C-alpha cells in the first residue's frame, strides 16, 4: 500500500513539473472543510479531467522558467503566477488546461471572487486484505452431502494403502527370506568345499548338461529317480534327483557332509550334491553292473554268477557293514540292507549304497529308539516290539537274509515256488531239523565238493545272524572273521526263526509315536 501511495505522489509531481515547464499557470486552491474551494485570481476554462487529487492548471501566458519543484503541499496563490516556491507534496490540487498564447496581464481583484463549490473528485479504490470473520459468525464449510461421504472416502483410501503396504511387506519378506536361504546355502556349501575330501557342490546347470536333460534313467524309487551322466572331464556319474523332500537346506547339507565323509572301498562314494533353490540332487560314482538283485537270482537274461564271484560279494558286503558299525567316528546303522542297495562295479566288487534311512548314534550309545523303517522281508523281529531298542544287530539280521539269498540264488519270499518252499526261512528250519541245510541251495549239482563245504559254512553264518535274540547275533567284525576262516561259527544255534514280518508292516509296528521321517539321501527302492 505504501508503494502505491508513493507512486501516486511521484505521478503528481511529474504532472505539475510538466505544466510549469510548458507555461501553464497552476492555481492552488484551498479546499475548505465544507467541500468548497477558495481560489484567488480569475479562472479561465473549466477544469479538465482530474488526473491527481484536486489539481487545477490554468493557462496564464508564457511560462516562467523555474527550477524543478520537489513536491507541493496545499498552497493558495493570488494573482498571476510567478515561479512557485519549492513545496513538499501536492495535495488537493485541480488541474485546468488553458490556451497556449500568453494572456494579457491581469489586474488584481479588489474583492475576493464568489466561492465556487466543487465536489471532491473520487479517490482511486484501495486494495485491502480481507478481514477475518468476527467471532461468533460461522465460516462457510463443506456441504452436508460431502461431509457425510468423507468417512467413506477416508476408509477406502486407508484400506487401499493398507493392502499396498501389506503386499510390499510380503514381497520384501520373501525377498529377504530367499536371500537369507541362498546365503545360508552358500555358507554351508562353502564350508563343505573347504573340508578336504568333502563332496563337490555342483550347479543345477552342470548336472542338467551332464545328464543330457536327465535323459537316461537307471532306476526309480519312492524318493526320486537315478539318471546316468557324464561330467566334463569324462567321469561317469549317477545323479539321484530327489523328490518329495522333507528337509531344508541345512539338514540336506548336513547329511551330504556326513555321508560324503565316509571313505571305504565297499561303500558307494558320494561325489557331490546340488542344493539350488528347490532342487536337491546327489551325485554318486557310477557302477556299471548295477544292483545285486539283477545278478544273484536265477535270470535267463543274465549269466549265472559262479560261486567264487558270489563269495567275493558276500565278503565285500561284510567289510562295508563292519566299517559303518565299528570303524566310523559315529556308529552308523544302515537300516535297509538288501540286494537292491548293493551295487556292483565292473569287476563285481560289491559296494553298499543308500544311506538314506541310516541312523548315526554316538559311541557311548549302544542302542536307539526310532520308528520302524526298512523293507519287509529284511526286518529284524525287534521291530515288532512296542518298546524295542534298535542296535546294529538289525543290520546283522538283514545281512543274514541277503547272505541266504546269495547262497541259494533265490529270494527269501518267492511266490512262484510251491507252498512248502514259499518262504526261505521255513525251508531252512525244516532242513536244519534233518541236518541237511545245504538242500535249500538251487542247482546244487553245479558245485564242487570244496564249494559245497564253503556253502554249508555260509548257511550256518546266516543262521547265526538270524537269531531272534539280538544278543545272540554276532558283530559284523566277527562275521567277517568267520567268512575269512579265522573263526568258527557258534555251534549252539537255534533254528527257530521269526519271519512274521514278510508283508508290509502295519502302523502299530512303529517303535515310537513320532512318524518316520524320510531322508533326502534315500536311494530309489
VEXVO-139338 format. One line per 2 residues: their letters; for each residue x, y, z of C-alpha. Coordinates in Angstrom, 1 decimal, always signed. Layout:
N
a = X/Y/Z  ...
// end
This chain:
525
xx = +0.0/+0.0/+0.0  +2.8/+2.4/+0.8
xx = +4.4/+1.6/-2.6  +1.1/+2.6/-4.3
xx = +0.9/+5.9/-2.4  +4.5/+6.7/-3.3
xx = +3.8/+6.0/-6.9  +0.8/+8.4/-6.9
xx = +2.8/+11.1/-5.3  +5.5/+10.8/-7.8
xx = +3.0/+11.0/-10.7  +1.5/+14.2/-9.2
xx = +5.0/+15.7/-9.1  +5.8/+14.8/-12.7
xx = +2.5/+16.3/-14.0  +3.0/+19.6/-12.1
xx = +6.5/+19.8/-13.3  +5.5/+19.3/-16.9
xx = +2.8/+22.1/-16.7  +5.2/+24.5/-15.2
xx = +7.8/+24.0/-17.9  +5.1/+24.3/-20.7
xx = +3.9/+27.7/-19.5  +0.6/+26.8/-17.9
xx = -0.5/+28.5/-14.7  -1.2/+26.5/-11.7
xx = -3.8/+27.8/-9.4  -3.7/+26.3/-6.0
xx = -6.9/+26.2/-4.2  -7.6/+25.6/-0.7
xx = -10.4/+23.2/+0.0  -12.4/+24.2/+2.9
xx = -13.8/+21.9/+5.4  -17.3/+22.1/+3.9
xx = -16.1/+20.9/+0.5  -15.8/+24.5/-1.1
xx = -12.7/+25.7/-2.9  -11.0/+29.0/-2.0
xx = -9.2/+30.4/-5.0  -7.6/+33.7/-5.9
xx = -7.4/+35.2/-9.4  -9.6/+34.8/-12.4
xx = -10.5/+31.3/-13.7  -10.3/+30.5/-17.3
xx = -11.8/+27.3/-18.7  -13.4/+24.6/-16.7
xx = -11.0/+22.1/-15.2  -10.1/+19.1/-17.3
xx = -10.4/+15.5/-16.3  -8.7/+15.3/-13.0
xx = -5.5/+13.3/-13.0  -4.5/+13.7/-9.4
xx = -6.4/+14.8/-6.5  -7.9/+18.4/-6.8
xx = -5.3/+19.9/-9.2  -6.2/+22.8/-11.5
xx = -3.9/+24.1/-14.2  -4.8/+27.4/-15.9
xx = -3.0/+28.8/-18.9  -1.6/+32.2/-17.9
xx = +0.8/+33.2/-20.6  +4.3/+32.3/-21.1
xx = +5.7/+30.1/-18.5  +8.4/+31.4/-16.3
xx = +11.2/+29.0/-16.1  +11.7/+27.8/-12.6
xx = +13.7/+25.2/-11.0  +12.0/+21.9/-10.6
xx = +9.9/+21.9/-7.5  +10.2/+18.8/-5.4
xx = +6.7/+18.3/-4.0  +3.9/+21.0/-3.3
xx = +1.6/+20.8/-0.4  -1.7/+22.7/+0.0
xx = -0.8/+26.3/-1.4  -3.0/+29.3/-2.2
xx = -1.8/+31.6/-5.0  -3.0/+35.2/-5.6
xx = -2.7/+37.0/-8.9  -0.5/+36.0/-11.8
xx = +1.7/+33.0/-11.1  +5.3/+33.6/-10.6
xx = +7.9/+31.0/-10.1  +6.3/+28.8/-7.5
xx = +8.3/+28.2/-4.4  +9.6/+24.7/-3.7
xx = +7.0/+22.9/-1.7  +6.9/+19.4/-0.4
xx = +3.9/+17.4/-1.6  +1.0/+18.5/-3.7
xx = -2.3/+17.5/-2.1  -5.9/+18.5/-3.1
xx = -4.9/+20.2/-6.4  -7.1/+20.6/-9.5
xx = -5.5/+20.8/-13.0  -7.2/+23.1/-15.7
xx = -5.8/+23.4/-19.2  -5.8/+26.8/-21.0
xx = -4.7/+28.4/-24.3  -1.1/+28.3/-25.2
xx = -0.9/+32.1/-26.1  +0.3/+34.5/-23.5
xx = -2.7/+36.2/-21.9  -2.6/+39.9/-21.0
xx = -1.6/+40.8/-17.5  -4.5/+40.8/-15.2
xx = -5.3/+43.3/-12.5  -5.5/+42.1/-9.0
xx = -9.1/+41.9/-7.9  -10.1/+44.2/-5.1
xx = -12.6/+41.7/-3.7  -12.4/+38.0/-3.5
xx = -14.4/+36.2/-6.1  -17.5/+34.3/-5.1
xx = -16.9/+30.9/-3.7  -17.4/+28.0/-6.1
xx = -18.3/+24.7/-4.7  -16.6/+21.8/-6.3
xx = -17.4/+18.3/-5.4  -14.4/+16.3/-4.4
xx = -13.2/+14.0/-7.1  -13.5/+10.3/-6.3
xx = -10.4/+8.8/-4.9  -9.0/+5.7/-6.6
xx = -10.0/+2.4/-5.0  -7.7/+0.9/-2.5
xx = -6.9/-2.8/-2.2  -7.4/-4.0/+1.3
xx = -6.9/-7.6/+2.6  -10.0/-9.4/+3.7
xx = -10.7/-9.0/+7.3  -11.2/-12.1/+9.4
xx = -14.7/-13.0/+10.3  -15.7/-11.8/+13.7
xx = -16.1/-14.3/+16.4  -19.5/-15.9/+16.7
xx = -20.2/-15.9/+12.9  -19.5/-19.4/+11.4
xx = -17.5/-19.6/+8.2  -18.9/-21.3/+5.2
xx = -18.0/-25.1/+5.2  -18.5/-28.1/+3.0
xx = -22.0/-29.2/+2.2  -23.6/-31.9/+4.4
xx = -23.5/-34.4/+1.4  -19.7/-34.1/+1.1
xx = -19.4/-34.2/+4.8  -21.3/-37.5/+5.0
xx = -19.1/-39.1/+2.3  -15.8/-38.1/+3.9
xx = -15.5/-41.1/+6.3  -16.3/-43.5/+3.4
xx = -13.6/-41.9/+1.2  -11.1/-41.9/+4.0
xx = -11.9/-45.5/+4.8  -11.4/-46.6/+1.2
xx = -8.1/-44.7/+0.8  -6.9/-46.2/+4.1
xx = -7.9/-49.7/+3.1  -6.1/-49.4/-0.3
xx = -3.0/-48.0/+1.5  -3.1/-50.9/+4.0
xx = -3.3/-53.5/+1.3  -0.5/-51.9/-0.7
xx = +1.6/-51.8/+2.5  +0.9/-55.5/+3.2
xx = +1.8/-56.5/-0.3  +5.1/-54.6/-0.2
xx = +5.9/-56.1/+3.2  +5.3/-59.6/+1.9
xx = +7.4/-59.1/-1.2  +10.3/-57.7/+0.8
xx = +9.9/-60.5/+3.3  +10.0/-63.2/+0.6
xx = +13.0/-61.5/-1.0  +14.9/-61.3/+2.3
xx = +14.0/-64.9/+3.0  +15.2/-66.0/-0.4
xx = +18.4/-64.0/+0.1  +18.9/-65.5/+3.6
xx = +18.2/-69.0/+2.4  +20.6/-68.5/-0.5
xx = +23.2/-67.1/+1.9  +22.7/-70.0/+4.2
xx = +23.1/-72.4/+1.3  +26.2/-70.6/+0.1
xx = +27.8/-70.6/+3.6  +27.1/-74.2/+4.1
xx = +28.3/-75.1/+0.6  +31.4/-73.1/+1.1
xx = +32.0/-74.8/+4.4  +31.8/-78.2/+2.7
xx = +34.1/-77.1/-0.1  +36.8/-76.1/+2.4
xx = +36.9/-79.6/+4.0  +39.3/-81.9/+2.2
xx = +37.6/-85.0/+0.8  +34.1/-83.5/+1.1
xx = +31.7/-83.8/-1.8  +31.7/-81.2/-4.5
xx = +28.9/-78.6/-4.9  +27.6/-78.7/-8.4
xx = +25.3/-76.2/-10.1  +21.9/-77.4/-11.4
xx = +23.0/-76.4/-14.9  +26.1/-78.6/-14.7
xx = +24.1/-81.7/-13.8  +21.5/-80.8/-16.3
xx = +24.1/-80.8/-19.0  +25.9/-83.9/-17.6
xx = +22.7/-86.0/-17.8  +21.6/-84.5/-21.1
xx = +18.4/-83.2/-19.6  +18.0/-86.3/-17.3
xx = +17.6/-88.5/-20.4  +18.7/-92.0/-19.3
xx = +17.0/-93.2/-16.2  +18.7/-96.0/-14.3
xx = +16.0/-96.6/-11.7  +13.2/-95.1/-9.8
xx = +12.0/-95.3/-6.2  +9.9/-93.7/-3.6
xx = +12.1/-90.7/-3.2  +13.2/-90.0/-6.7
xx = +15.0/-91.3/-9.8  +18.6/-92.0/-10.7
xx = +20.0/-90.9/-14.0  +23.2/-91.7/-15.8
xx = +25.5/-88.8/-16.6  +29.0/-87.8/-17.6
xx = +31.0/-84.9/-16.2  +33.1/-82.5/-18.4
xx = +36.2/-84.5/-17.6  +34.6/-87.8/-18.8
xx = +33.8/-89.2/-15.4  +30.6/-91.2/-15.4
xx = +28.2/-90.5/-12.6  +24.8/-91.5/-11.3
xx = +22.7/-88.5/-10.4  +19.9/-89.0/-7.9
xx = +17.1/-86.4/-8.4  +15.2/-86.3/-5.1
xx = +11.5/-85.6/-4.9  +9.0/-85.0/-2.0
xx = +11.6/-83.5/+0.2  +11.0/-83.2/+3.9
xx = +14.3/-81.4/+4.9  +15.6/-78.0/+4.5
xx = +19.0/-76.9/+3.0  +20.9/-77.2/+6.3
xx = +19.7/-80.7/+7.0  +20.3/-81.8/+3.5
xx = +23.9/-80.4/+3.5  +24.5/-81.9/+6.9
xx = +23.6/-85.4/+5.6  +25.6/-84.8/+2.5
xx = +28.6/-83.8/+4.6  +28.2/-86.9/+6.9
xx = +27.9/-89.4/+4.1  +30.4/-87.6/+1.9
xx = +33.0/-88.0/+4.7  +32.7/-91.8/+4.5
xx = +35.5/-93.4/+2.6  +35.7/-97.1/+2.1
xx = +36.2/-99.3/-0.9  +33.0/-101.2/-0.2
xx = +30.8/-98.1/+0.1  +29.4/-96.2/-2.9
xx = +31.2/-92.9/-3.0  +29.3/-89.7/-2.9
xx = +31.0/-87.3/-5.4  +28.9/-84.2/-4.9
xx = +25.5/-82.6/-4.5  +23.3/-79.7/-5.7
xx = +21.1/-77.6/-3.5  +19.9/-74.7/-5.6
xx = +16.5/-73.3/-4.6  +14.1/-76.3/-4.5
xx = +16.4/-78.7/-6.3  +18.1/-81.5/-4.3
xx = +20.4/-83.8/-6.3  +23.1/-86.2/-5.2
xx = +26.0/-87.3/-7.4  +27.4/-90.8/-6.9
xx = +30.1/-92.8/-8.6  +28.7/-94.8/-11.5
xx = +28.9/-98.6/-11.1  +28.4/-100.3/-14.5
xx = +27.0/-103.6/-13.3  +24.1/-102.1/-11.4
xx = +22.5/-103.6/-8.3  +23.0/-107.1/-6.9
xx = +19.3/-108.2/-7.4  +19.9/-108.2/-11.2
xx = +22.6/-110.8/-10.8  +22.2/-113.0/-7.8
xx = +18.8/-114.6/-8.7  +18.3/-117.1/-11.5
xx = +17.6/-115.0/-14.5  +17.5/-116.2/-18.1
xx = +18.6/-112.7/-19.3  +21.9/-112.8/-17.4
xx = +24.6/-115.4/-16.9  +24.6/-117.2/-13.6
xx = +27.3/-115.9/-11.1  +29.7/-118.6/-10.1
xx = +30.4/-119.4/-6.5  +33.8/-117.6/-6.4
xx = +32.1/-114.3/-7.5  +29.2/-114.7/-5.1
xx = +31.6/-115.4/-2.2  +33.6/-112.3/-3.0
xx = +30.4/-110.3/-3.0  +29.4/-111.6/+0.5
xx = +32.8/-110.7/+1.9  +32.6/-107.2/+0.4
xx = +29.2/-106.6/+2.0  +30.5/-107.7/+5.4
xx = +33.5/-105.4/+5.1  +31.3/-102.4/+4.3
xx = +29.0/-103.0/+7.2  +31.8/-103.6/+9.6
xx = +33.2/-100.2/+8.7  +29.9/-98.5/+9.3
xx = +29.3/-100.2/+12.6  +32.8/-100.2/+14.1
xx = +35.3/-98.1/+12.3  +33.5/-94.7/+11.8
xx = +33.7/-91.8/+14.2  +30.0/-92.4/+14.9
xx = +28.3/-95.7/+14.6  +26.1/-95.8/+11.5
xx = +23.1/-98.2/+11.4  +22.2/-98.7/+7.7
xx = +18.6/-99.9/+8.5  +17.9/-101.1/+4.9
xx = +20.4/-103.7/+3.9  +19.0/-105.6/+0.8
xx = +20.2/-106.6/-2.7  +18.8/-103.5/-4.3
xx = +21.1/-101.4/-2.2  +24.2/-103.3/-3.0
xx = +25.9/-102.2/-6.3  +28.5/-103.9/-8.4
xx = +31.4/-102.4/-10.3  +32.8/-103.7/-13.5
xx = +34.8/-106.3/-11.5  +31.8/-107.4/-9.4
xx = +33.1/-105.8/-6.3  +30.2/-105.0/-4.0
xx = +29.6/-101.5/-2.7  +26.9/-100.6/-0.2
xx = +24.7/-97.7/-1.2  +21.6/-95.8/+0.1
xx = +22.3/-94.3/+3.5  +19.0/-92.5/+3.3
xx = +17.5/-94.4/+6.3  +20.8/-94.6/+8.1
xx = +20.9/-93.6/+11.8  +24.0/-92.1/+13.3
xx = +24.5/-92.8/+17.1  +27.3/-91.8/+19.4
xx = +29.9/-94.2/+20.5  +28.7/-94.1/+24.1
xx = +25.2/-95.3/+23.0  +24.7/-98.9/+22.1
xx = +21.0/-98.6/+21.0  +18.5/-96.0/+19.9
xx = +14.7/-95.8/+19.9  +13.4/-94.9/+16.4
xx = +10.3/-95.6/+14.2  +10.1/-98.7/+12.1
xx = +11.9/-98.4/+8.8  +13.4/-100.7/+6.1
xx = +12.0/-103.2/+3.7  +9.5/-106.1/+4.6
xx = +11.3/-109.4/+4.5  +14.5/-108.0/+5.7
xx = +13.3/-106.6/+9.1  +14.5/-107.9/+12.4
xx = +12.0/-109.3/+14.9  +12.7/-106.4/+17.4
xx = +11.0/-104.0/+15.1  +7.7/-105.6/+16.2
xx = +8.3/-104.9/+19.9  +6.4/-101.8/+21.2
xx = +9.4/-100.5/+23.2  +12.1/-102.2/+21.2
xx = +15.6/-100.8/+21.2  +17.3/-100.7/+17.9
xx = +21.0/-101.5/+17.6  +23.5/-102.5/+14.9
xx = +22.0/-106.0/+15.2  +19.1/-105.1/+12.9
xx = +21.7/-104.7/+10.1  +23.2/-108.1/+11.1
xx = +19.7/-109.7/+10.7  +19.2/-108.1/+7.3
xx = +22.7/-109.3/+6.3  +21.7/-112.9/+7.2
xx = +18.7/-112.7/+4.8  +20.9/-111.3/+2.0
xx = +23.5/-114.0/+2.6  +20.9/-116.7/+2.3
xx = +19.6/-115.2/-1.0  +23.1/-115.0/-2.5
xx = +24.0/-118.6/-1.4  +20.7/-120.1/-2.5
xx = +20.3/-117.9/-5.6  +16.6/-117.3/-4.8
xx = +14.5/-114.6/-3.0  +13.7/-115.1/+0.7
xx = +10.0/-115.0/-0.3  +9.2/-116.5/-3.7
xx = +5.6/-116.8/-4.6  +6.5/-118.8/-7.7
xx = +7.6/-121.7/-5.5  +5.3/-124.4/-4.1
xx = +3.8/-123.7/-0.7  +6.4/-125.8/+1.1
xx = +9.2/-123.7/-0.4  +7.4/-120.4/-0.4
xx = +9.5/-118.9/+2.4  +13.2/-119.5/+2.6
xx = +13.4/-119.4/+6.4  +10.7/-122.1/+6.7
xx = +12.8/-124.3/+4.4  +15.9/-123.7/+6.4
xx = +14.2/-124.6/+9.6  +12.9/-127.9/+8.1
xx = +16.3/-128.8/+6.6  +18.1/-128.0/+9.8
xx = +16.0/-130.5/+11.7  +17.1/-133.0/+9.1
xx = +20.7/-131.8/+9.3  +20.5/-131.1/+5.5
xx = +20.8/-127.3/+5.4  +22.6/-127.4/+2.1
xx = +19.5/-128.8/+0.4  +18.0/-125.3/+0.3
xx = +20.5/-124.3/-2.4  +19.3/-124.2/-6.0
xx = +21.2/-126.2/-8.6  +23.5/-127.8/-6.1
xx = +24.9/-130.3/-8.6  +26.8/-127.4/-10.3
xx = +29.1/-127.0/-7.3  +32.3/-128.8/-6.4
xx = +32.7/-130.7/-3.1  +35.0/-128.0/-1.8
xx = +32.5/-125.3/-2.7  +29.7/-127.3/-1.0
xx = +31.6/-127.2/+2.3  +32.0/-123.4/+2.0
xx = +28.3/-123.1/+1.2  +27.4/-125.1/+4.3
xx = +29.5/-122.8/+6.5  +27.9/-119.8/+4.8
xx = +24.4/-121.1/+5.6  +25.4/-121.5/+9.3
xx = +26.8/-117.9/+9.4  +23.4/-116.8/+8.0
xx = +21.5/-118.7/+10.7  +23.8/-117.2/+13.4
xx = +22.9/-113.7/+12.1  +19.1/-114.6/+12.0
xx = +18.8/-115.5/+15.7  +15.6/-114.0/+17.2
xx = +17.5/-112.7/+20.3  +19.7/-109.8/+19.2
xx = +22.2/-110.6/+21.9  +22.9/-114.0/+20.2
xx = +23.7/-112.4/+16.9  +27.4/-111.8/+16.2
xx = +29.0/-108.4/+15.4  +29.9/-107.8/+11.8
xx = +33.6/-107.9/+12.5  +33.1/-111.4/+14.0
xx = +31.1/-112.5/+10.9  +34.0/-111.2/+8.7
xx = +36.5/-113.3/+10.6  +34.3/-116.4/+10.2
xx = +34.0/-115.7/+6.4  +37.7/-115.3/+6.1
xx = +38.3/-118.6/+8.0  +39.8/-117.1/+11.1
xx = +36.9/-118.1/+13.4  +34.3/-120.8/+13.6
xx = +30.6/-120.5/+13.7  +28.8/-120.7/+17.0
xx = +27.8/-124.3/+17.4  +24.8/-123.6/+19.7
xx = +22.4/-122.2/+17.1  +18.6/-122.1/+17.3
xx = +16.9/-122.8/+14.0  +13.6/-121.3/+15.1
xx = +13.2/-118.1/+13.1  +10.7/-115.4/+13.4
xx = +9.5/-114.5/+9.9  +6.1/-112.9/+10.6
xx = +7.2/-109.6/+9.0  +7.2/-110.7/+5.4
xx = +4.5/-108.3/+4.4  +4.2/-104.5/+4.6
xx = +4.4/-103.5/+8.3  +1.3/-102.2/+10.0
xx = +1.0/-98.8/+11.5  +1.0/-100.3/+15.1
xx = +4.5/-101.7/+14.5  +6.1/-98.3/+14.9
xx = +8.6/-98.3/+17.7  +8.0/-94.6/+18.7
xx = +5.0/-92.4/+18.4  +6.8/-90.0/+16.0
xx = +6.1/-90.7/+12.3  +9.1/-91.9/+10.3
xx = +10.9/-89.0/+8.5  +12.1/-89.8/+5.0
xx = +15.7/-88.8/+4.5  +16.7/-86.9/+1.4
xx = +19.6/-89.3/+0.9  +17.3/-92.3/+0.4
xx = +18.1/-94.2/-2.8  +15.2/-95.4/-5.0
x = +13.7/-98.6/-3.9
// end
